[in-house]
């Protein structure tokens, strides 16, 4: 199948599929005319890529561990693979740190919003709504 058919079957844009190829995540065959040729296994691979992206992994890490997972129904199952646990632990720690930074930003923004609300109330300006 050509890239447009793969895009329709996976719900992933052609642009992203090309990006996955650039990152070494997809390796389509090439026809004599240079067109990419994808097979049924590529549909599964795109699903795995999307699941790993949803887990917060960058494509550089996905490229290193993609061959270490298989699909069992809807879930990914890891296989014994060198350095996989190391990669996953590192990414887990990175995400924990990002969550901590976002929580700190949320607290700072909340304090600023509270102070702004108090100023608005003090000066009779219409209340600010929190969203």
Backbone as XML, in Angstrom:
<?xml version="1.0"?>
<chain id="A" units="angstrom">
  <residue number="1" name="UNK">
    <atom name="N" x="0.846" y="-1.175" z="0.000"/>
    <atom name="CA" x="0.000" y="0.000" z="0.000"/>
    <atom name="C" x="0.889" y="1.233" z="0.000"/>
  </residue>
  <residue number="2" name="UNK">
    <atom name="N" x="0.367" y="2.297" z="-0.543"/>
    <atom name="CA" x="1.115" y="3.553" z="-0.599"/>
    <atom name="C" x="0.879" y="4.345" z="0.681"/>
  </residue>
  <residue number="3" name="UNK">
    <atom name="N" x="1.598" y="5.433" z="0.824"/>
    <atom name="CA" x="1.580" y="6.201" z="2.064"/>
    <atom name="C" x="0.193" y="6.753" z="2.395"/>
  </residue>
  <residue number="4" name="UNK">
    <atom name="N" x="-0.568" y="7.155" z="1.379"/>
    <atom name="CA" x="-1.913" y="7.665" z="1.631"/>
    <atom name="C" x="-2.816" y="6.609" z="2.242"/>
  </residue>
  <residue number="5" name="UNK">
    <atom name="N" x="-2.696" y="5.373" z="1.757"/>
    <atom name="CA" x="-3.496" y="4.277" z="2.303"/>
    <atom name="C" x="-3.079" y="3.981" z="3.746"/>
  </residue>
  <residue number="6" name="UNK">
    <atom name="N" x="-1.775" y="4.015" z="4.014"/>
    <atom name="CA" x="-1.309" y="3.796" z="5.385"/>
    <atom name="C" x="-1.822" y="4.900" z="6.296"/>
  </residue>
  <residue number="7" name="UNK">
    <atom name="N" x="-1.811" y="6.120" z="5.815"/>
    <atom name="CA" x="-2.324" y="7.244" z="6.608"/>
    <atom name="C" x="-3.799" y="7.027" z="6.940"/>
  </residue>
  <residue number="8" name="UNK">
    <atom name="N" x="-4.577" y="6.625" z="5.963"/>
    <atom name="CA" x="-6.007" y="6.384" z="6.215"/>
    <atom name="C" x="-6.221" y="5.226" z="7.187"/>
  </residue>
  <residue number="9" name="UNK">
    <atom name="N" x="-5.456" y="4.168" z="7.032"/>
    <atom name="CA" x="-5.635" y="2.979" z="7.880"/>
    <atom name="C" x="-5.199" y="3.218" z="9.322"/>
  </residue>
  <residue number="10" name="UNK">
    <atom name="N" x="-4.220" y="4.112" z="9.526"/>
    <atom name="CA" x="-3.687" y="4.342" z="10.876"/>
    <atom name="C" x="-4.200" y="5.621" z="11.524"/>
  </residue>
  <residue number="11" name="UNK">
    <atom name="N" x="-4.751" y="6.525" z="10.719"/>
    <atom name="CA" x="-5.171" y="7.815" z="11.254"/>
    <atom name="C" x="-4.014" y="8.760" z="11.507"/>
  </residue>
  <residue number="12" name="UNK">
    <atom name="N" x="-2.861" y="8.446" z="10.944"/>
    <atom name="CA" x="-1.656" y="9.265" z="11.103"/>
    <atom name="C" x="-1.389" y="9.958" z="9.775"/>
  </residue>
  <residue number="13" name="UNK">
    <atom name="N" x="-1.098" y="11.243" z="9.836"/>
    <atom name="CA" x="-0.898" y="12.003" z="8.599"/>
    <atom name="C" x="0.306" y="11.495" z="7.809"/>
  </residue>
  <residue number="14" name="UNK">
    <atom name="N" x="0.266" y="11.731" z="6.514"/>
    <atom name="CA" x="1.394" y="11.362" z="5.663"/>
    <atom name="C" x="2.668" y="12.055" z="6.124"/>
  </residue>
  <residue number="15" name="UNK">
    <atom name="N" x="2.522" y="13.293" z="6.534"/>
    <atom name="CA" x="3.684" y="14.053" z="7.007"/>
    <atom name="C" x="4.344" y="13.354" z="8.199"/>
  </residue>
  <residue number="16" name="UNK">
    <atom name="N" x="3.520" y="12.899" z="9.155"/>
    <atom name="CA" x="4.078" y="12.198" z="10.314"/>
    <atom name="C" x="4.692" y="10.861" z="9.913"/>
  </residue>
  <residue number="17" name="UNK">
    <atom name="N" x="4.063" y="10.173" z="8.988"/>
    <atom name="CA" x="4.631" y="8.903" z="8.525"/>
    <atom name="C" x="6.000" y="9.117" z="7.898"/>
  </residue>
  <residue number="18" name="UNK">
    <atom name="N" x="6.158" y="10.192" z="7.141"/>
    <atom name="CA" x="7.469" y="10.512" z="6.568"/>
    <atom name="C" x="8.478" y="10.840" z="7.671"/>
  </residue>
  <residue number="19" name="UNK">
    <atom name="N" x="8.000" y="11.550" z="8.682"/>
    <atom name="CA" x="8.860" y="11.873" z="9.821"/>
    <atom name="C" x="9.312" y="10.588" z="10.525"/>
  </residue>
  <residue number="20" name="UNK">
    <atom name="N" x="8.384" y="9.662" z="10.726"/>
    <atom name="CA" x="8.753" y="8.389" z="11.349"/>
    <atom name="C" x="9.824" y="7.682" z="10.517"/>
  </residue>
  <residue number="21" name="UNK">
    <atom name="N" x="9.709" y="7.776" z="9.225"/>
    <atom name="CA" x="10.714" y="7.167" z="8.351"/>
    <atom name="C" x="12.065" y="7.883" z="8.527"/>
  </residue>
  <residue number="22" name="UNK">
    <atom name="N" x="12.045" y="9.210" z="8.557"/>
    <atom name="CA" x="13.279" y="9.981" z="8.753"/>
    <atom name="C" x="13.963" y="9.605" z="10.065"/>
  </residue>
  <residue number="23" name="UNK">
    <atom name="N" x="13.156" y="9.291" z="11.079"/>
    <atom name="CA" x="13.689" y="8.941" z="12.395"/>
    <atom name="C" x="14.101" y="7.478" z="12.488"/>
  </residue>
  <residue number="24" name="UNK">
    <atom name="N" x="13.904" y="6.727" z="11.419"/>
    <atom name="CA" x="14.280" y="5.320" z="11.405"/>
    <atom name="C" x="13.261" y="4.400" z="12.052"/>
  </residue>
  <residue number="25" name="UNK">
    <atom name="N" x="12.056" y="4.906" z="12.287"/>
    <atom name="CA" x="11.020" y="4.100" z="12.935"/>
    <atom name="C" x="10.264" y="3.230" z="11.939"/>
  </residue>
  <residue number="26" name="UNK">
    <atom name="N" x="10.115" y="3.722" z="10.740"/>
    <atom name="CA" x="9.477" y="2.971" z="9.651"/>
    <atom name="C" x="10.501" y="2.795" z="8.535"/>
  </residue>
  <residue number="27" name="UNK">
    <atom name="N" x="10.473" y="1.636" z="7.927"/>
    <atom name="CA" x="11.407" y="1.362" z="6.826"/>
    <atom name="C" x="10.644" y="0.755" z="5.652"/>
  </residue>
  <residue number="28" name="UNK">
    <atom name="N" x="9.913" y="1.593" z="4.926"/>
    <atom name="CA" x="9.132" y="1.055" z="3.813"/>
    <atom name="C" x="10.025" y="0.593" z="2.666"/>
  </residue>
  <residue number="29" name="UNK">
    <atom name="N" x="9.504" y="-0.366" z="1.934"/>
    <atom name="CA" x="10.186" y="-0.780" z="0.698"/>
    <atom name="C" x="9.974" y="0.345" z="-0.318"/>
  </residue>
  <residue number="30" name="UNK">
    <atom name="N" x="10.807" y="0.377" z="-1.320"/>
    <atom name="CA" x="10.663" y="1.375" z="-2.390"/>
    <atom name="C" x="10.370" y="0.660" z="-3.699"/>
  </residue>
  <residue number="31" name="UNK">
    <atom name="N" x="9.401" y="1.184" z="-4.418"/>
    <atom name="CA" x="9.105" y="0.675" z="-5.753"/>
    <atom name="C" x="10.162" y="1.204" z="-6.718"/>
  </residue>
  <residue number="32" name="UNK">
    <atom name="N" x="10.157" y="0.682" z="-7.914"/>
    <atom name="CA" x="11.104" y="1.128" z="-8.941"/>
    <atom name="C" x="10.956" y="2.621" z="-9.215"/>
  </residue>
  <residue number="33" name="UNK">
    <atom name="N" x="9.719" y="3.138" z="-9.085"/>
    <atom name="CA" x="9.481" y="4.556" z="-9.331"/>
    <atom name="C" x="9.793" y="5.429" z="-8.115"/>
  </residue>
  <residue number="34" name="UNK">
    <atom name="N" x="10.273" y="4.809" z="-7.025"/>
    <atom name="CA" x="10.652" y="5.567" z="-5.837"/>
    <atom name="C" x="9.550" y="5.709" z="-4.804"/>
  </residue>
  <residue number="35" name="UNK">
    <atom name="N" x="8.336" y="5.307" z="-5.139"/>
    <atom name="CA" x="7.236" y="5.398" z="-4.183"/>
    <atom name="C" x="7.465" y="4.439" z="-3.023"/>
  </residue>
  <residue number="36" name="UNK">
    <atom name="N" x="7.031" y="4.871" z="-1.859"/>
    <atom name="CA" x="7.114" y="4.004" z="-0.687"/>
    <atom name="C" x="6.053" y="2.915" z="-0.804"/>
  </residue>
  <residue number="37" name="UNK">
    <atom name="N" x="6.401" y="1.738" z="-0.343"/>
    <atom name="CA" x="5.460" y="0.618" z="-0.334"/>
    <atom name="C" x="5.397" y="0.076" z="1.087"/>
  </residue>
  <residue number="38" name="UNK">
    <atom name="N" x="4.207" y="0.151" z="1.678"/>
    <atom name="CA" x="3.996" y="-0.305" z="3.048"/>
    <atom name="C" x="3.193" y="-1.596" z="3.044"/>
  </residue>
  <residue number="39" name="UNK">
    <atom name="N" x="3.382" y="-2.383" z="4.077"/>
    <atom name="CA" x="2.639" y="-3.627" z="4.226"/>
    <atom name="C" x="1.842" y="-3.631" z="5.518"/>
  </residue>
  <residue number="40" name="UNK">
    <atom name="N" x="1.116" y="-4.703" z="5.737"/>
    <atom name="CA" x="0.313" y="-4.847" z="6.957"/>
    <atom name="C" x="1.153" y="-4.702" z="8.231"/>
  </residue>
  <residue number="41" name="UNK">
    <atom name="N" x="2.382" y="-5.236" z="8.265"/>
    <atom name="CA" x="3.184" y="-5.056" z="9.486"/>
    <atom name="C" x="3.457" y="-3.584" z="9.822"/>
  </residue>
  <residue number="42" name="UNK">
    <atom name="N" x="3.468" y="-2.727" z="8.803"/>
    <atom name="CA" x="3.696" y="-1.300" z="9.062"/>
    <atom name="C" x="2.526" y="-0.670" z="9.816"/>
  </residue>
  <residue number="43" name="UNK">
    <atom name="N" x="1.335" y="-1.183" z="9.603"/>
    <atom name="CA" x="0.175" y="-0.698" z="10.355"/>
    <atom name="C" x="0.382" y="-0.986" z="11.839"/>
  </residue>
  <residue number="44" name="UNK">
    <atom name="N" x="0.837" y="-2.185" z="12.149"/>
    <atom name="CA" x="1.114" y="-2.568" z="13.533"/>
    <atom name="C" x="2.233" y="-1.711" z="14.104"/>
  </residue>
  <residue number="45" name="UNK">
    <atom name="N" x="3.273" y="-1.493" z="13.306"/>
    <atom name="CA" x="4.401" y="-0.680" z="13.767"/>
    <atom name="C" x="3.963" y="0.740" z="14.089"/>
  </residue>
  <residue number="46" name="UNK">
    <atom name="N" x="3.138" y="1.323" z="13.248"/>
    <atom name="CA" x="2.650" y="2.684" z="13.515"/>
    <atom name="C" x="1.859" y="2.695" z="14.823"/>
  </residue>
  <residue number="47" name="UNK">
    <atom name="N" x="1.058" y="1.667" z="15.063"/>
    <atom name="CA" x="0.330" y="1.583" z="16.334"/>
    <atom name="C" x="1.259" y="1.540" z="17.526"/>
  </residue>
  <residue number="48" name="UNK">
    <atom name="N" x="2.332" y="0.797" z="17.403"/>
    <atom name="CA" x="3.321" y="0.725" z="18.484"/>
    <atom name="C" x="4.004" y="2.070" z="18.691"/>
  </residue>
  <residue number="49" name="UNK">
    <atom name="N" x="4.355" y="2.712" z="17.603"/>
    <atom name="CA" x="4.981" y="4.037" z="17.693"/>
    <atom name="C" x="4.052" y="4.994" z="18.418"/>
  </residue>
  <residue number="50" name="UNK">
    <atom name="N" x="2.781" y="5.010" z="18.039"/>
    <atom name="CA" x="1.814" y="5.917" z="18.661"/>
    <atom name="C" x="1.657" y="5.622" z="20.157"/>
  </residue>
  <residue number="51" name="UNK">
    <atom name="N" x="1.651" y="4.332" z="20.524"/>
    <atom name="CA" x="1.528" y="3.966" z="21.934"/>
    <atom name="C" x="2.755" y="4.425" z="22.729"/>
  </residue>
  <residue number="52" name="UNK">
    <atom name="N" x="3.923" y="4.275" z="22.150"/>
    <atom name="CA" x="5.140" y="4.710" z="22.835"/>
    <atom name="C" x="5.217" y="6.231" z="22.928"/>
  </residue>
  <residue number="53" name="UNK">
    <atom name="N" x="4.752" y="6.923" z="21.897"/>
    <atom name="CA" x="4.680" y="8.385" z="21.962"/>
    <atom name="C" x="3.694" y="8.819" z="23.045"/>
  </residue>
  <residue number="54" name="UNK">
    <atom name="N" x="2.565" y="8.120" z="23.144"/>
    <atom name="CA" x="1.564" y="8.444" z="24.165"/>
    <atom name="C" x="2.118" y="8.231" z="25.571"/>
  </residue>
  <residue number="55" name="UNK">
    <atom name="N" x="3.082" y="7.326" z="25.698"/>
    <atom name="CA" x="3.733" y="7.091" z="26.990"/>
    <atom name="C" x="4.756" y="8.174" z="27.313"/>
  </residue>
  <residue number="56" name="UNK">
    <atom name="N" x="4.951" y="9.104" z="26.377"/>
    <atom name="CA" x="5.860" y="10.219" z="26.620"/>
    <atom name="C" x="7.272" y="10.009" z="26.121"/>
  </residue>
  <residue number="57" name="UNK">
    <atom name="N" x="7.507" y="8.944" z="25.366"/>
    <atom name="CA" x="8.862" y="8.684" z="24.881"/>
    <atom name="C" x="9.153" y="9.504" z="23.630"/>
  </residue>
  <residue number="58" name="UNK">
    <atom name="N" x="10.338" y="10.084" z="23.547"/>
    <atom name="CA" x="10.730" y="10.783" z="22.321"/>
    <atom name="C" x="11.102" y="9.771" z="21.233"/>
  </residue>
  <residue number="59" name="UNK">
    <atom name="N" x="11.047" y="10.207" z="19.996"/>
    <atom name="CA" x="11.330" y="9.297" z="18.886"/>
    <atom name="C" x="12.742" y="8.733" z="18.938"/>
  </residue>
  <residue number="60" name="UNK">
    <atom name="N" x="13.688" y="9.463" z="19.518"/>
    <atom name="CA" x="15.050" y="8.941" z="19.612"/>
    <atom name="C" x="15.096" y="7.688" z="20.487"/>
  </residue>
  <residue number="61" name="UNK">
    <atom name="N" x="14.331" y="7.687" z="21.555"/>
    <atom name="CA" x="14.273" y="6.509" z="22.428"/>
    <atom name="C" x="13.437" y="5.420" z="21.764"/>
  </residue>
  <residue number="62" name="UNK">
    <atom name="N" x="12.344" y="5.807" z="21.130"/>
    <atom name="CA" x="11.508" y="4.821" z="20.441"/>
    <atom name="C" x="12.336" y="4.065" z="19.404"/>
  </residue>
  <residue number="63" name="UNK">
    <atom name="N" x="13.193" y="4.767" z="18.690"/>
    <atom name="CA" x="14.031" y="4.116" z="17.687"/>
    <atom name="C" x="14.924" y="3.049" z="18.315"/>
  </residue>
  <residue number="64" name="UNK">
    <atom name="N" x="15.303" y="3.240" z="19.556"/>
    <atom name="CA" x="16.191" y="2.294" z="20.227"/>
    <atom name="C" x="15.453" y="1.102" z="20.836"/>
  </residue>
  <residue number="65" name="UNK">
    <atom name="N" x="14.147" y="1.279" z="21.129"/>
    <atom name="CA" x="13.433" y="0.195" z="21.817"/>
    <atom name="C" x="12.260" y="-0.373" z="21.033"/>
  </residue>
  <residue number="66" name="UNK">
    <atom name="N" x="11.942" y="0.169" z="19.883"/>
    <atom name="CA" x="10.776" y="-0.281" z="19.129"/>
    <atom name="C" x="10.823" y="-1.779" z="18.852"/>
  </residue>
  <residue number="67" name="UNK">
    <atom name="N" x="11.995" y="-2.278" z="18.559"/>
    <atom name="CA" x="12.131" y="-3.711" z="18.283"/>
    <atom name="C" x="11.997" y="-4.560" z="19.552"/>
  </residue>
  <residue number="68" name="UNK">
    <atom name="N" x="11.916" y="-3.907" z="20.698"/>
    <atom name="CA" x="11.839" y="-4.614" z="21.983"/>
    <atom name="C" x="10.410" y="-4.760" z="22.495"/>
  </residue>
  <residue number="69" name="UNK">
    <atom name="N" x="9.436" y="-4.370" z="21.711"/>
    <atom name="CA" x="8.041" y="-4.503" z="22.148"/>
    <atom name="C" x="7.239" y="-5.207" z="21.064"/>
  </residue>
  <residue number="70" name="UNK">
    <atom name="N" x="6.220" y="-5.920" z="21.506"/>
    <atom name="CA" x="5.257" y="-6.486" z="20.567"/>
    <atom name="C" x="3.862" y="-6.168" z="21.098"/>
  </residue>
  <residue number="71" name="UNK">
    <atom name="N" x="2.896" y="-6.362" z="20.276"/>
    <atom name="CA" x="1.532" y="-6.021" z="20.633"/>
    <atom name="C" x="0.767" y="-7.279" z="21.004"/>
  </residue>
  <residue number="72" name="UNK">
    <atom name="N" x="0.059" y="-7.211" z="22.116"/>
    <atom name="CA" x="-0.829" y="-8.287" z="22.538"/>
    <atom name="C" x="-2.205" y="-7.662" z="22.669"/>
  </residue>
  <residue number="73" name="UNK">
    <atom name="N" x="-2.967" y="-7.746" z="21.598"/>
    <atom name="CA" x="-4.254" y="-7.055" z="21.581"/>
    <atom name="C" x="-4.021" y="-5.564" z="21.504"/>
  </residue>
  <residue number="74" name="UNK">
    <atom name="N" x="-4.490" y="-4.862" z="22.496"/>
    <atom name="CA" x="-4.362" y="-3.401" z="22.530"/>
    <atom name="C" x="-3.154" y="-2.919" z="23.325"/>
  </residue>
  <residue number="75" name="UNK">
    <atom name="N" x="-2.455" y="-3.820" z="23.995"/>
    <atom name="CA" x="-1.360" y="-3.353" z="24.858"/>
    <atom name="C" x="-0.001" y="-3.773" z="24.329"/>
  </residue>
  <residue number="76" name="UNK">
    <atom name="N" x="0.984" y="-2.977" z="24.711"/>
    <atom name="CA" x="2.364" y="-3.283" z="24.352"/>
    <atom name="C" x="2.965" y="-4.196" z="25.404"/>
  </residue>
  <residue number="77" name="UNK">
    <atom name="N" x="3.729" y="-5.156" z="24.948"/>
    <atom name="CA" x="4.392" y="-6.088" z="25.845"/>
    <atom name="C" x="5.890" y="-5.999" z="25.569"/>
  </residue>
  <residue number="78" name="UNK">
    <atom name="N" x="6.679" y="-5.658" z="26.593"/>
    <atom name="CA" x="8.126" y="-5.592" z="26.386"/>
    <atom name="C" x="8.733" y="-6.985" z="26.312"/>
  </residue>
  <residue number="79" name="UNK">
    <atom name="N" x="9.782" y="-7.077" z="25.534"/>
    <atom name="CA" x="10.566" y="-8.307" z="25.432"/>
    <atom name="C" x="11.919" y="-8.033" z="26.073"/>
  </residue>
  <residue number="80" name="UNK">
    <atom name="N" x="12.600" y="-9.072" z="26.526"/>
    <atom name="CA" x="13.934" y="-8.837" z="27.086"/>
    <atom name="C" x="14.825" y="-8.177" z="26.030"/>
  </residue>
  <residue number="81" name="UNK">
    <atom name="N" x="15.382" y="-7.066" z="26.402"/>
    <atom name="CA" x="16.165" y="-6.301" z="25.443"/>
    <atom name="C" x="17.210" y="-5.489" z="26.214"/>
  </residue>
  <residue number="82" name="UNK">
    <atom name="N" x="18.449" y="-5.511" z="25.766"/>
    <atom name="CA" x="19.481" y="-4.746" z="26.474"/>
    <atom name="C" x="19.137" y="-3.257" z="26.536"/>
  </residue>
  <residue number="83" name="UNK">
    <atom name="N" x="19.354" y="-2.682" z="27.671"/>
    <atom name="CA" x="19.203" y="-1.241" z="27.902"/>
    <atom name="C" x="17.763" y="-0.733" z="27.881"/>
  </residue>
  <residue number="84" name="UNK">
    <atom name="N" x="16.771" y="-1.582" z="27.635"/>
    <atom name="CA" x="15.399" y="-1.088" z="27.595"/>
    <atom name="C" x="14.975" y="-0.503" z="28.940"/>
  </residue>
  <residue number="85" name="UNK">
    <atom name="N" x="15.255" y="-1.219" z="30.015"/>
    <atom name="CA" x="14.878" y="-0.737" z="31.346"/>
    <atom name="C" x="15.588" y="0.577" z="31.645"/>
  </residue>
  <residue number="86" name="UNK">
    <atom name="N" x="16.837" y="0.684" z="31.255"/>
    <atom name="CA" x="17.588" y="1.925" z="31.466"/>
    <atom name="C" x="16.923" y="3.089" z="30.741"/>
  </residue>
  <residue number="87" name="UNK">
    <atom name="N" x="16.546" y="2.885" z="29.480"/>
    <atom name="CA" x="15.869" y="3.938" z="28.707"/>
    <atom name="C" x="14.551" y="4.320" z="29.362"/>
  </residue>
  <residue number="88" name="UNK">
    <atom name="N" x="13.771" y="3.330" z="29.752"/>
    <atom name="CA" x="12.464" y="3.607" z="30.338"/>
    <atom name="C" x="12.583" y="4.317" z="31.675"/>
  </residue>
  <residue number="89" name="UNK">
    <atom name="N" x="13.546" y="3.908" z="32.495"/>
    <atom name="CA" x="13.755" y="4.598" z="33.785"/>
    <atom name="C" x="14.162" y="6.052" z="33.572"/>
  </residue>
  <residue number="90" name="UNK">
    <atom name="N" x="15.049" y="6.280" z="32.620"/>
    <atom name="CA" x="15.512" y="7.646" z="32.346"/>
    <atom name="C" x="14.341" y="8.528" z="31.887"/>
  </residue>
  <residue number="91" name="UNK">
    <atom name="N" x="13.510" y="7.989" z="30.997"/>
    <atom name="CA" x="12.369" y="8.769" z="30.506"/>
    <atom name="C" x="11.323" y="8.972" z="31.597"/>
  </residue>
  <residue number="92" name="UNK">
    <atom name="N" x="11.150" y="7.978" z="32.454"/>
    <atom name="CA" x="10.211" y="8.114" z="33.576"/>
    <atom name="C" x="10.670" y="9.243" z="34.500"/>
  </residue>
  <residue number="93" name="UNK">
    <atom name="N" x="11.962" y="9.279" z="34.790"/>
    <atom name="CA" x="12.517" y="10.344" z="35.639"/>
    <atom name="C" x="12.366" y="11.708" z="34.969"/>
  </residue>
  <residue number="94" name="UNK">
    <atom name="N" x="12.578" y="11.764" z="33.650"/>
    <atom name="CA" x="12.430" y="13.032" z="32.917"/>
    <atom name="C" x="11.001" y="13.536" z="33.007"/>
  </residue>
  <residue number="95" name="UNK">
    <atom name="N" x="10.046" y="12.640" z="32.868"/>
    <atom name="CA" x="8.636" y="13.028" z="32.941"/>
    <atom name="C" x="8.277" y="13.451" z="34.362"/>
  </residue>
  <residue number="96" name="UNK">
    <atom name="N" x="8.787" y="12.733" z="35.374"/>
    <atom name="CA" x="8.555" y="13.137" z="36.772"/>
    <atom name="C" x="9.056" y="14.557" z="37.015"/>
  </residue>
  <residue number="97" name="UNK">
    <atom name="N" x="10.237" y="14.861" z="36.495"/>
    <atom name="CA" x="10.802" y="16.199" z="36.664"/>
    <atom name="C" x="9.929" y="17.249" z="35.974"/>
  </residue>
  <residue number="98" name="UNK">
    <atom name="N" x="9.473" y="16.943" z="34.771"/>
    <atom name="CA" x="8.616" y="17.883" z="34.040"/>
    <atom name="C" x="7.308" y="18.118" z="34.788"/>
  </residue>
  <residue number="99" name="UNK">
    <atom name="N" x="6.750" y="17.062" z="35.368"/>
    <atom name="CA" x="5.516" y="17.212" z="36.153"/>
    <atom name="C" x="5.769" y="18.108" z="37.354"/>
  </residue>
  <residue number="100" name="UNK">
    <atom name="N" x="6.897" y="17.916" z="38.013"/>
    <atom name="CA" x="7.249" y="18.764" z="39.149"/>
    <atom name="C" x="7.367" y="20.225" z="38.754"/>
  </residue>
  <residue number="101" name="UNK">
    <atom name="N" x="7.994" y="20.472" z="37.611"/>
    <atom name="CA" x="8.134" y="21.845" z="37.132"/>
    <atom name="C" x="6.777" y="22.444" z="36.776"/>
  </residue>
  <residue number="102" name="UNK">
    <atom name="N" x="5.913" y="21.655" z="36.168"/>
    <atom name="CA" x="4.571" y="22.144" z="35.826"/>
    <atom name="C" x="3.752" y="22.434" z="37.085"/>
  </residue>
  <residue number="103" name="UNK">
    <atom name="N" x="3.899" y="21.602" z="38.099"/>
    <atom name="CA" x="3.176" y="21.862" z="39.360"/>
    <atom name="C" x="3.661" y="23.149" z="40.012"/>
  </residue>
  <residue number="104" name="UNK">
    <atom name="N" x="4.966" y="23.379" z="39.980"/>
    <atom name="CA" x="5.516" y="24.617" z="40.536"/>
    <atom name="C" x="4.992" y="25.812" z="39.748"/>
  </residue>
  <residue number="105" name="UNK">
    <atom name="N" x="4.932" y="25.692" z="38.427"/>
    <atom name="CA" x="4.391" y="26.774" z="37.596"/>
    <atom name="C" x="2.919" y="27.001" z="37.916"/>
  </residue>
  <residue number="106" name="UNK">
    <atom name="N" x="2.189" y="25.919" z="38.099"/>
    <atom name="CA" x="0.762" y="26.033" z="38.417"/>
    <atom name="C" x="0.566" y="26.754" z="39.759"/>
  </residue>
  <residue number="107" name="UNK">
    <atom name="N" x="1.376" y="26.422" z="40.758"/>
    <atom name="CA" x="1.265" y="27.107" z="42.058"/>
    <atom name="C" x="1.589" y="28.593" z="41.909"/>
  </residue>
  <residue number="108" name="UNK">
    <atom name="N" x="2.649" y="28.917" z="41.180"/>
    <atom name="CA" x="3.029" y="30.315" z="40.991"/>
    <atom name="C" x="1.936" y="31.075" z="40.243"/>
  </residue>
  <residue number="109" name="UNK">
    <atom name="N" x="1.391" y="30.453" z="39.213"/>
    <atom name="CA" x="0.325" y="31.090" z="38.455"/>
    <atom name="C" x="-0.926" y="31.256" z="39.311"/>
  </residue>
  <residue number="110" name="UNK">
    <atom name="N" x="-1.234" y="30.258" z="40.129"/>
    <atom name="CA" x="-2.387" y="30.352" z="41.030"/>
    <atom name="C" x="-2.228" y="31.498" z="42.013"/>
  </residue>
  <residue number="111" name="UNK">
    <atom name="N" x="-1.023" y="31.668" z="42.557"/>
    <atom name="CA" x="-0.775" y="32.772" z="43.489"/>
    <atom name="C" x="-0.931" y="34.116" z="42.785"/>
  </residue>
  <residue number="112" name="UNK">
    <atom name="N" x="-0.425" y="34.205" z="41.567"/>
    <atom name="CA" x="-0.546" y="35.441" z="40.800"/>
    <atom name="C" x="-2.007" y="35.734" z="40.472"/>
  </residue>
  <residue number="113" name="UNK">
    <atom name="N" x="-2.740" y="34.704" z="40.102"/>
    <atom name="CA" x="-4.161" y="34.869" z="39.799"/>
    <atom name="C" x="-4.941" y="35.306" z="41.028"/>
  </residue>
  <residue number="114" name="UNK">
    <atom name="N" x="-4.639" y="34.725" z="42.176"/>
    <atom name="CA" x="-5.300" y="35.113" z="43.422"/>
    <atom name="C" x="-5.012" y="36.576" z="43.747"/>
  </residue>
  <residue number="115" name="UNK">
    <atom name="N" x="-3.766" y="36.982" z="43.596"/>
    <atom name="CA" x="-3.400" y="38.380" z="43.858"/>
    <atom name="C" x="-4.092" y="39.314" z="42.875"/>
  </residue>
  <residue number="116" name="UNK">
    <atom name="N" x="-4.167" y="38.915" z="41.611"/>
    <atom name="CA" x="-4.844" y="39.744" z="40.614"/>
    <atom name="C" x="-6.329" y="39.848" z="40.926"/>
  </residue>
  <residue number="117" name="UNK">
    <atom name="N" x="-6.923" y="38.746" z="41.356"/>
    <atom name="CA" x="-8.346" y="38.746" z="41.709"/>
    <atom name="C" x="-8.594" y="39.683" z="42.884"/>
  </residue>
  <residue number="118" name="UNK">
    <atom name="N" x="-7.711" y="39.631" z="43.874"/>
    <atom name="CA" x="-7.847" y="40.513" z="45.041"/>
    <atom name="C" x="-7.752" y="41.975" z="44.634"/>
  </residue>
  <residue number="119" name="UNK">
    <atom name="N" x="-6.845" y="42.317" z="43.730"/>
    <atom name="CA" x="-6.712" y="43.692" z="43.249"/>
    <atom name="C" x="-7.964" y="44.127" z="42.490"/>
  </residue>
  <residue number="120" name="UNK">
    <atom name="N" x="-8.480" y="43.229" z="41.665"/>
    <atom name="CA" x="-9.703" y="43.554" z="40.933"/>
    <atom name="C" x="-10.854" y="43.787" z="41.898"/>
  </residue>
  <residue number="121" name="UNK">
    <atom name="N" x="-10.985" y="42.932" z="42.907"/>
    <atom name="CA" x="-12.064" y="43.067" z="43.894"/>
    <atom name="C" x="-11.908" y="44.356" z="44.695"/>
  </residue>
  <residue number="122" name="UNK">
    <atom name="N" x="-10.687" y="44.678" z="45.053"/>
    <atom name="CA" x="-10.391" y="45.858" z="45.858"/>
    <atom name="C" x="-10.754" y="47.144" z="45.118"/>
  </residue>
  <residue number="123" name="UNK">
    <atom name="N" x="-10.554" y="47.130" z="43.795"/>
    <atom name="CA" x="-10.789" y="48.338" z="43.010"/>
    <atom name="C" x="-12.124" y="48.309" z="42.267"/>
  </residue>
  <residue number="124" name="UNK">
    <atom name="N" x="-12.958" y="47.349" z="42.582"/>
    <atom name="CA" x="-14.294" y="47.299" z="42.016"/>
    <atom name="C" x="-14.357" y="46.893" z="40.555"/>
  </residue>
  <residue number="125" name="UNK">
    <atom name="N" x="-13.350" y="46.233" z="40.101"/>
    <atom name="CA" x="-13.360" y="45.771" z="38.708"/>
    <atom name="C" x="-14.066" y="44.424" z="38.678"/>
  </residue>
  <residue number="126" name="UNK">
    <atom name="N" x="-14.681" y="44.102" z="37.551"/>
    <atom name="CA" x="-15.393" y="42.842" z="37.405"/>
    <atom name="C" x="-14.467" y="41.679" z="37.752"/>
  </residue>
  <residue number="127" name="UNK">
    <atom name="N" x="-15.010" y="40.663" z="38.403"/>
    <atom name="CA" x="-14.166" y="39.537" z="38.818"/>
    <atom name="C" x="-13.561" y="38.789" z="37.629"/>
  </residue>
  <residue number="128" name="UNK">
    <atom name="N" x="-12.403" y="38.245" z="37.870"/>
    <atom name="CA" x="-11.715" y="37.427" z="36.889"/>
    <atom name="C" x="-12.178" y="35.992" z="37.104"/>
  </residue>
  <residue number="129" name="UNK">
    <atom name="N" x="-12.510" y="35.295" z="36.062"/>
    <atom name="CA" x="-12.935" y="33.910" z="36.209"/>
    <atom name="C" x="-11.740" y="32.992" z="36.031"/>
  </residue>
  <residue number="130" name="UNK">
    <atom name="N" x="-11.710" y="31.942" z="36.837"/>
    <atom name="CA" x="-10.661" y="30.916" z="36.714"/>
    <atom name="C" x="-11.138" y="29.880" z="35.715"/>
  </residue>
  <residue number="131" name="UNK">
    <atom name="N" x="-10.241" y="29.501" z="34.829"/>
    <atom name="CA" x="-10.582" y="28.481" z="33.837"/>
    <atom name="C" x="-9.703" y="27.294" z="33.986"/>
  </residue>
</chain>
